[in-house]
Amino acid sequence: MNENYIKKLIKLVEESEIESLEISSWGRKVRITQRLNAGSNGHGDATVLAGPSSAPPVPIQPSPAAQSAPVTEPAVLTADSNMVEIKSPMVGTFYRSPSPDAGPYVSPNEKIASGQVVCIVEAMKLMNEIESEVSGRVIEILAENAKPVEFGQVLFLIDPNG
């Protein structure tokens, strides 16, 4: 992760009521935490912890003011249910199968395992396999095959209890 990206994340945390933000990308993990001061304007000091970690990502529930900011977690529990979202970690083209003549990686109502490849996102002529971070049942596939997806766009809804 480059320094400018981390600085933007720090600014996002400082300007919101988010207490903690953790980002994982390409084997690197950055956690930004903020101590909120009760008597001030609600903002406090932000601390950044960076480096590889074996701890699982912590789902973050942002405040209503911060919900318009892009969420960068690949899997986050949704606020209104127990569904887990698998999000695109990059901008690219979404593919449900490894090749046009092959079957899809996953289908609705199919049970999947943690670490199982669920799709490919092509970015700059590189095929990036996207793996599920949870076991469960595929509830819905929200991206359309061979169509562009944005960074942080929800691709799948997974029921971890399914």
ABEGO torsion letter per residue (X at the ends): XBAAAAAAAAAAAAABABABBBBBBGGBBBBBBBBBBAABAGBBBBBBBBEBBABBBBBBBBBAAAAABBBABABBBBAABABBBBBBABBEBBBABABAABBBABBBGBBBBBGBBABBBBBGGBBBBBBBABBEBBABBABBBGBBBBBGBBABBBBAAX
